[in-house]
Structure formats: C-alpha cells, structure tokens
Amino acid sequence: MIIKGQIYKLPDCREVTIKSAGPEDAMKVKLLREATARESHFMAREPEDGPMNLEVIREGLASFAESEKNFMVNAYLDDELVGDLGVSVVRPHIKFLHRGYLGMSIRQEYTGMGVGSFMMKVALEQAKKNGFEQVELGVYSDNARARHMYTKMGFKEYGKNPRAFKLKDGTYIDEIIMVNFIE
Ligand SMILES: CC(C)(COP(=O)(O)OP(=O)(O)OC[C@H]1O[C@@H](n2cnc3c(N)ncnc32)[C@H](O)[C@@H]1OP(=O)(O)O)[C@@H](O)C(=O)NCCC(=O)NCCS
C-alpha cells in the first residue's frame, strides 16, 4: 500500500511531504534508522548492533508497497527523509488480521514540531481504511514525549512488560503496551 503525498507545514513554514517510502528509498531509510538509533535509546537497535542490511530494507519496502494492509508513512523535507512510520499485521494469520503493529521515529532535529502527530493521524486513517480494528505499539516507559503524543492521538496504556530493555550501562527499562481501538 502506497500513500500519496500530503503536506505538513512546520512552525517556520517549511513544508514536509508525508508519503510512503518505496524500495528506491532504501538507502535513505537505512541512514534514517541508523541515525535515530544513535540519537536516543528509544529505538530497538543500538549502533553496536551493526549496520542495517540494505537489501533486507529494500525487500521490506517493496513488500510494504505491494501489501493491501501494511503500509509506511514517511516524512521528507525536500529530498531528505526525516521520519519513518510503519504499520503491519501482527501475524499473517486469520486470528491476528485485525491488529496492526506500529513503529515510528523522527530525526531529533525535527522532533517537537508536530510532524509525529501528523504522521500518526495519517497512519490511523489509513489503518482504518485497510481494515485494521486496532493499532498497537510498545514504548519505553521513560519516553515521556512519545507517551504523551500517543495518548493525545487516542492510544491507551494496557500493560507493561517489565525490564523489557537493558541499556548498555545495565539500566533496565519497562515497555509500556499501548492500543488504539479505531473501529
Ligand atoms: C516520539 C516521536 C515520534 C514524537 O513525534 P514528534 O514529532 O516529536 O511529536 P509532536 O511534536 O507531534 O508531539 C509531541 C508532543 O509531546 C509533548 N512533549 C514534548 N516533550 C515532552 C515531555 N518531555 N513530556 C511530555 N510531553 C512532551 C509536546 O508538547 C507535544 O504535545 P502537544 O501536541 O500536546 O503540544 C518523536 O519525538 C521521535 O521519533 N523521537 C525519537 C525516537 C522515538 O522516541 N520513537 C518512538 C519509539 S516508540
């Protein structure tokens, strides 16, 4: 599923284009995900996990583009990719097809300017059109900004996976499970 361009205006009037990345954007997606992994501990990967595999990313983007349910919502400033969001079925089995799992990240420089809320709005509308009944995500318990934005956009906190993440310094962080019923 490919989502066509929509414009979001930053507070300084620069225009961000919100659309799906395709397989031709694999290098941009790789660079974005490696950068966001460096910028905070809120992503799954650490830089020490190694570089991401370009071919795997390209195949993933092609599969998203061809899917009738799964989709990406990306943010571009001119030609630069500054934000990444994906929604995909939890498992490709009948009992799970109503549940979409969402992950997202934005380059630090472009956070706090409404881009994430706009991407989320686009994603929730598309998820509903694609037949999802609920969108789920997991967030680090110390990620106050993300928890605030998700709550504002209709997600509720339903559970906690204690000590889900162990940082390099040995600190444990819980994962908060959030669900947005969109039917
Ligand atoms: C989390 C993330 C996607 C949010 O996107 P964003 O574009 O920064 O969010 P927005 O600017 O649309 O909204 C942020 C909201 O959080 C609020 N906020 C900012 N810092 C906050 C804090 N420390 N505590 C609580 N709320 C905070 C803002 O006031 C704003 O709320 P408002 O719209 O009610 O005024 C983005 O910051 C990001 O990618 N961060 C790094 C990686 C990450 O955390 N990914 C999420 C993994 S689950």
The ligand as an SDF file (V2000), in Angstrom:
LIG
                    3D

 48 50  0  0  0  0  0  0  0  0999 V2000
    8.2090   10.1670   19.7050 C   0  0  0  0  0  0  0  0  0  0  0  0
    8.1100   10.9380   18.3990 C   0  0  0  0  0  0  0  0  0  0  0  0
    7.6720   10.0150   17.2600 C   0  0  0  0  0  0  0  0  0  0  0  0
    7.0460   12.0440   18.5480 C   0  0  0  0  0  0  0  0  0  0  0  0
    6.9880   12.8060   17.3610 O   0  0  0  0  0  0  0  0  0  0  0  0
    7.1400   14.4060   17.4440 P   0  0  0  0  0  0  0  0  0  0  0  0
    7.0530   14.9540   16.0760 O   0  0  0  0  0  0  0  0  0  0  0  0
    8.3520   14.7450   18.2280 O   0  0  0  0  0  0  0  0  0  0  0  0
    5.8410   14.7520   18.2750 O   0  0  0  0  0  0  0  0  0  0  0  0
    4.8980   16.0420   18.1730 P   0  0  0  0  0  0  0  0  0  0  0  0
    5.7400   17.2540   18.0290 O   0  0  0  0  0  0  0  0  0  0  0  0
    3.8460   15.8100   17.1490 O   0  0  0  0  0  0  0  0  0  0  0  0
    4.1910   15.9900   19.6030 O   0  0  0  0  0  0  0  0  0  0  0  0
    4.9480   15.9270   20.7680 C   0  0  0  0  0  0  0  0  0  0  0  0
    4.0420   16.2000   21.9680 C   0  0  0  0  0  0  0  0  0  0  0  0
    4.7550   15.8040   23.1460 O   0  0  0  0  0  0  0  0  0  0  0  0
    4.8450   16.9090   24.0490 C   0  0  0  0  0  0  0  0  0  0  0  0
    6.1070   16.7460   24.7620 N   0  0  0  0  0  0  0  0  0  0  0  0
    7.3470   17.0880   24.3630 C   0  0  0  0  0  0  0  0  0  0  0  0
    8.2470   16.7320   25.2950 N   0  0  0  0  0  0  0  0  0  0  0  0
    7.5460   16.1410   26.2960 C   0  0  0  0  0  0  0  0  0  0  0  0
    7.8950   15.5660   27.5490 C   0  0  0  0  0  0  0  0  0  0  0  0
    9.1860   15.5080   27.9480 N   0  0  0  0  0  0  0  0  0  0  0  0
    6.9150   15.0550   28.3270 N   0  0  0  0  0  0  0  0  0  0  0  0
    5.6120   15.0700   27.9270 C   0  0  0  0  0  0  0  0  0  0  0  0
    5.2240   15.6130   26.7490 N   0  0  0  0  0  0  0  0  0  0  0  0
    6.1770   16.1430   25.9480 C   0  0  0  0  0  0  0  0  0  0  0  0
    4.7350   18.1430   23.1690 C   0  0  0  0  0  0  0  0  0  0  0  0
    4.3060   19.2670   23.8990 O   0  0  0  0  0  0  0  0  0  0  0  0
    3.6870   17.6600   22.1620 C   0  0  0  0  0  0  0  0  0  0  0  0
    2.4270   17.6610   22.7530 O   0  0  0  0  0  0  0  0  0  0  0  0
    1.2110   18.6090   22.2540 P   0  0  0  0  0  0  0  0  0  0  0  0
    0.9990   18.2870   20.8050 O   0  0  0  0  0  0  0  0  0  0  0  0
    0.0570   18.2170   23.1410 O   0  0  0  0  0  0  0  0  0  0  0  0
    1.6990   20.0160   22.4550 O   0  0  0  0  0  0  0  0  0  0  0  0
    9.4750   11.6190   18.0350 C   0  0  0  0  0  0  0  0  0  0  0  0
    9.7860   12.5740   19.0380 O   0  0  0  0  0  0  0  0  0  0  0  0
   10.6320   10.6380   17.8910 C   0  0  0  0  0  0  0  0  0  0  0  0
   10.7420    9.9510   16.8930 O   0  0  0  0  0  0  0  0  0  0  0  0
   11.5250   10.5970   18.9020 N   0  0  0  0  0  0  0  0  0  0  0  0
   12.7370    9.7830   18.8540 C   0  0  0  0  0  0  0  0  0  0  0  0
   12.5010    8.2890   18.6480 C   0  0  0  0  0  0  0  0  0  0  0  0
   11.3100    7.7800   19.4380 C   0  0  0  0  0  0  0  0  0  0  0  0
   11.1450    8.1010   20.6020 O   0  0  0  0  0  0  0  0  0  0  0  0
   10.4900    6.9530   18.7760 N   0  0  0  0  0  0  0  0  0  0  0  0
    9.3180    6.3730   19.3800 C   0  0  0  0  0  0  0  0  0  0  0  0
    9.5950    4.9660   19.7300 C   0  0  0  0  0  0  0  0  0  0  0  0
    8.1660    4.1840   20.4770 S   0  0  0  0  0  0  0  0  0  0  0  0
  1  2  1  0
  2  3  1  0
  2  4  1  0
  2 36  1  0
  4  5  1  0
  5  6  1  0
  6  7  2  0
  6  8  1  0
  6  9  1  0
  9 10  1  0
 10 11  2  0
 10 12  1  0
 10 13  1  0
 13 14  1  0
 14 15  1  0
 15 16  1  0
 15 30  1  0
 16 17  1  0
 17 18  1  0
 17 28  1  0
 18 19  1  0
 18 27  1  0
 19 20  2  0
 20 21  1  0
 21 22  1  0
 21 27  2  0
 22 23  1  0
 22 24  2  0
 24 25  1  0
 25 26  2  0
 26 27  1  0
 28 29  1  0
 28 30  1  0
 30 31  1  0
 31 32  1  0
 32 33  2  0
 32 34  1  0
 32 35  1  0
 36 37  1  0
 36 38  1  0
 38 39  2  0
 38 40  1  0
 40 41  1  0
 41 42  1  0
 42 43  1  0
 43 44  2  0
 43 45  1  0
 45 46  1  0
 46 47  1  0
 47 48  1  0
M  END
$$$$
